[in-house]
Amino acid sequence: MLGHALGPLADPRQVDRLRGIVDAKTHASYSGNYYTLEDGRGILQELEHFVAWAEERLASRPPA
């Protein structure tokens, strides 16, 4: 999805990071398991790293 949308601009580490975030959210939502506050903070930290990367990508793109 992200890798396809960004093509050669995609960073495989960031694609994997987003996949991990979505997988964690899905697991937390549908597995019936409880997550600790520490688990939630870890997911949020990963999301913050991803957002910083995405904002940097958007800021460096050529004007339309």
Buried (B, 14 or more C-beta within 10 A) or exposed (E): EBBEEBEEEBEEEBBEBBEBBEEBEEEBEEEEEEBEEEEEEEBEEBBEBBEEBBEEBEEEEEEE
